[in-house]
Amino acid sequence: PGHTRDFQRIVISNTMTLIDTPGILWHKFEPEVGLRLAVMGTIKDSILDMFMIASAALLMLKAAWPNQLAKRYNIEQDEFPELEEEFIELIGRSRGMLQKGGVVDFERACNIIVKETREGKLGRMSFESPDETDERFSARIFETL
């Protein structure tokens, strides 16, 4: 929702055409829907804290796309930190985002995670599937943030 900008007609086959049109983003929705929309960039970054958006992105990537996450940031899956804050710091260190005293520039690391997810640097992916419920993501995101 909120991602389509223009009318699109996509021919799938001789007998099937997909038509995608812009819709209206509803005023109220569940918090996990809002976080997914924020990760995609549909909701303005100024509405939510960038740490929260980056943490949500990492949670979703770890759950649904761990191979792409490991490959992009050159981290073995068995080395994934449990806490998103530690994961962001690890990515910041691996990318050389250090300030004086060797402290990770946390905001910059959050921004790069969100930016690279949005730009498809980890590959083309979706954070939802028709047969999936939000329980796995919802429970984890709210106990973490």
Residue pairs with C-beta under 8 A, 6 or more apart in sequence:
1 23
1 25
1 26
1 33
1 37
1 42
2 23
2 25
2 37
2 42
2 43
3 40
3 42
4 20
4 21
4 22
4 23
5 22
6 22
7 19
7 20
7 21
7 22
8 18
8 19
8 20
8 21
9 17
9 18
9 19
10 17
10 18
10 19
10 20
11 17
11 18
12 18
25 37
25 42
29 37
30 134
30 138
31 141
31 142
32 134
32 137
32 138
32 141
33 134
34 43
34 48
35 48
35 52
35 53
35 56
35 141
36 56
36 60
36 127
36 128
37 43
38 45
38 47
38 48
38 52
38 53
38 56
39 53
39 56
39 57
39 60
39 114
39 117
39 118
39 127
40 118
40 127
41 118
45 53
45 114
50 107
50 110
50 111
50 114
51 85
51 88
51 106
51 110
52 145
53 110
53 114
54 84
54 88
54 109
54 110
54 111
54 113
54 114
55 84
55 85
55 88
55 141
55 144
55 145
56 141
56 145
57 113
57 114
57 117
58 69
58 84
58 87
58 88
58 113
59 84
59 137
59 140
59 141
59 144
60 127
60 137
61 68
61 69
61 117
61 122
62 69
62 80
63 136
63 137
63 140
64 125
64 127
65 122
65 123
65 125
66 77
66 80
67 77
68 122
68 123
68 125
69 75
69 80
69 122
70 76
70 77
70 80
71 122
72 116
72 121
72 122
73 90
73 91
73 94
74 94
75 90
75 91
75 94
80 87
81 87
81 90
83 144
84 144
88 104
88 106
88 109
88 110
88 113
89 104
89 106
89 109
91 109
91 112
91 113
92 98
92 104
92 105
92 106
92 108
92 109
93 104
95 109
95 112
97 104
97 105
97 108
97 109
97 112
98 104
98 105
99 105
116 122
127 137
